[in-house]
Amino acid sequence: MSCVSKRSILFSCIVLFLAFNDIAWGRYVALTDNSTDDLHPRISKGQVVWQTSDGYRWQVFHYDGEKTNQLTCNDMLNIGPEIDNGQVTWMSHFLFEPLEINFFDGKQSVQITNDTICDTFPSISKGGIVWQRCEGGDSEIFYYDGKKMVQVTENAFDDKNPRISNNEIVWRGFDGEDWEIFYLKRSKNQKQLKMNRIHRVTDNNIDDRNPRISNGLAVWEGYDGTDWEIFLYEGDTVIQLTDNNFDDCRPEVSNGQIVWQTLDKTGYGIDFYNGSEIVQLYRGHSEVRNVRISESKIVWEGFDGNDWEIFFYDGIRIIQLTRNTLDDRNPDIHQNQIVWEGDDGNDFEIYLFTPSCSCDLNSDGACDIEDWLLFEEDWGSSDCGDSNVDCKCDLIDDGNCDMQDWFEFAKDYGRSDCPSP
């Protein structure tokens, strides 16, 4: 097949600004603009990966923050890319042949597996990759450290859905009766994983599933006999985070903060654990899905009655990032940036959003002393909601200039990369 040079592809970046209530929330960039579907975007430190269809095959593309490179150029189906700090993993296979695992280390790509059985659903962190392999009559967990491949589990039962964060791995395993959560940590001075250090986190007679891990904190959903609840594990302690009469499911975790979806007879919801308390972010009849988190910032897709739109919680407020008549879906978030796939009327394209800085009051791209001087001019005002009063310090639009606005101002102070409206 004919492929464009991997380093010659630079998609035109269409810059869009979408404002709500006269506030420009940030910069919107279309990373792709073509006539084929671009799907499954993932982001890490401003770098984005996704898969693009040519009508028959899927190829993996990588945006490094400045330009877009094509990572694959073959006759295979390359799907499900994941990225961490510029390193990428994905699955690939020829039609009707088993899936294999691939790795891009930032410079070159290598196919890690090459066998006659399926290797699927890779997760990557700091150059380490975990995945599940269909081996014989069950699935087992494998790990790649950047040089060699190691089999983590070897038993007669299924082990599935592995996730990795730094040197820690979690997965769910069947014990012959139900699904349990397992955990393995490799010390920095260990040359290889020691399988006898696998820790069984749960040991009960109910299902535990959908494990996630971030910086030593593992979360999952467990059935309590009536509905699904959220549990967390840190160190040697298992804590039941929720205890109610409705379903809490699909948890995601980032640096000690957790988000998950809820479902009861009245509708759908999103709950957020900020490290000290549980906050209800959303309750309603409209369906929500694909909730993702990066520290205190959360993104998801919600149905507006006609199509799917992207919503963003910035730690203070919920912002609707897209507002159109076509589907926007499958978002991902890292630090201050969000990606998703959106229908442009012909096919799906990849979009990147970078929030503006609330403290950049003079719109010069930086949050500095000049903005502070503007901020303090109206400090203490309580009439900012009047039509003839323009308070630059009323950053949360509640009519007052008070400590809530100060916290919002301080959030991005010192940034020099603020997108200009």
MOVEN-V768209 format. One line per field, one symbol per residue. ss: DSSP state (~ for helix, > for strand, _ for the rest). phi: phi as a letter, one per 40 degrees, with the letter a starting at -180 (. if undefined). burial: b if it has 24 or more other ideal C-beta (glycine too) atoms within 12 Angstrom, else e. A space follows every 50 residues. Layout:
# MOVEN-V768209
ss=???
phi=???
burial=???
This chain:
# MOVEN-V768209
ss=_____________>>>__>>__>>_>>>>>_______>>>>>>>__>>>> >>>____>>>>>>____>>>______>>>>>>>>__>>>>>>>______> >>>>____>>>_______>>>>>>>__>>>>>>>>__>>>>>>>____>> >_______>>>>>>>__>>>>>>>____>>>>>>>_________~~~_>> _______>>>>>>>__>>>>>>>____>>>>>>>__>>>>______>>>> >>>>__>>>>>>>>__>>>>>>>____>>>>>>>___>>>>>>>__>>>> >>>____>>>>>>____>>>_______>>>>>>>__>>>>>>>____>>> >>>>>_____________~~~~~~~~________________________ __~~~~~~~~~__________
phi=.cbcdcbbcbcccccbbbbbfgbccibbbccbaabbcbbfcbbafgbbba bbcbgbbbbbbbcchbbbbccbaacbcbbgcbbafgbbbabaacdgbccb bbabchbabaccbaabbcbbfcbbafgcbbabbcbgcabbbbbbchbbbb ccbaacbcbafcbbafbbbbabbcbhbacbbbaabbcccccacbccbcbc cbaabbcbafcbaafgbbbabbcbhbacbcbbbagbbbbccbaabbcbaf cbbafgbbbacbabccibabbbbchbacbccaaicccbafcbbbfcbbba bbcchbacbbbbbchbbcbccbaabbcbafcaaafcbbbabbcchbacbb bbbbcccdccccfbgbbbccccccccdbdgcbbcccccbbcccccbfbgb baccccccccdbchcbbcccc
burial=eeeeebeebebebeebebeeeeebbbbbbbbbbbebbbbbbbbbebbbbb bbbbeebbbbbbbbeeebbbbbbbebbbbbbbbbebbbbbbbbeeeeebb bbbbbeeebbbbbeeebbbbbbbbbbbbbbbbbbbeeebbbbbbbeeebb bbbeeebbbbbbbbbbbbbbbbbbbeeebbbbbbbbeeeeeebeeeebbb bbeeebbbbbbbbbeebbbbbbbeeeebbbbbbeeeebeebbeeebbbbb bbbbeebbbbbbbeeeebbbbbbbeeebbebbeeeebbbbbbbbbbbbbb bbeeeeebbbbbbbbbbbbbbbeeeebbbbbbbbbbbbbbbbbbeeebbb bbbbbbbbbbbeeeeebeeebeebbeebeeeeebeeeeeebbbbbbeeeb beeebeebbebbbebeebbeb
